[in-house]
Amino acid sequence: MKINYTGQAAFSPAQQKKLDAKFAKLGKLLDRGGEKGAHVILTTERHLHRAEITVHYYDHPLVVLHSNADQLQAITGAIEKLEKQIVKSQAKWRDSKRRPAAKSKQEAPAPAVKSKPSAAPPARPAARKARPAPGKVFKVGNDGDAKPMTVDEAMIEIGENDYMVYRDAESERLHVLVKRRDGHFDLIES
């Protein structure tokens, strides 16, 4: 990676070695399609050092600014921002250029299981560590013949489930009845 400095760049050999290592890491991210160049502009205003780094990546200029009281910290902060911007740009480019798999390779959707409209799904674990990938949505138990219920009927129907969604008999609105851990119920009205 070629680096051009504009402004006063007075670094000790140890500091220059650190900067070269950081720019080498950037070079690994950038230099896939040939050697790239970075332009570093250093300015000083009232004891505040500003570092601006410009890199051309996929025909787009990536520009980052960082300022600090120490010149070396200003440049390293700008390099860290530029790394994040490059990784984000690569992920965006990769996600937009990906194509879906052929239809013959995709799995056939599982058949929908019919259940009572008033039955609630099985209990979920209290805490999940990782979110699962979004799946397909299947309509289950949408017969249209579910009769509206009162709160008392819903409390009887809830059984061992944690919650129940039903249409209220009086207001014809959807309500959610949630069983609490202490044995009482919460009613959420729409």
GIMOUR-V325806 format. One record per pair of residues at least 24 apart in sequence whose C-alpha atoms are under 7 Angstrom apart, sorted by the first residue. I is the first residue (numbers start at 0). J is the second residue. Records with the same first field share a line. If there is no record, write none. Layout:
# GIMOUR-V325806
I: J / J
This chain:
# GIMOUR-V325806
0: 26 / 34 / 35 / 36
1: 35 / 36 / 37
2: 36 / 37 / 38
3: 37 / 38 / 39
4: 38 / 39 / 40
5: 39 / 40 / 41
6: 40 / 41 / 42
7: 41
25: 82
48: 73
49: 73
50: 74 / 77
51: 77
52: 77
111: 137 / 139
112: 139
113: 139 / 140
114: 139 / 140
115: 140
116: 140 / 141 / 145
117: 164 / 165
119: 160 / 162 / 163
121: 160
122: 160 / 161
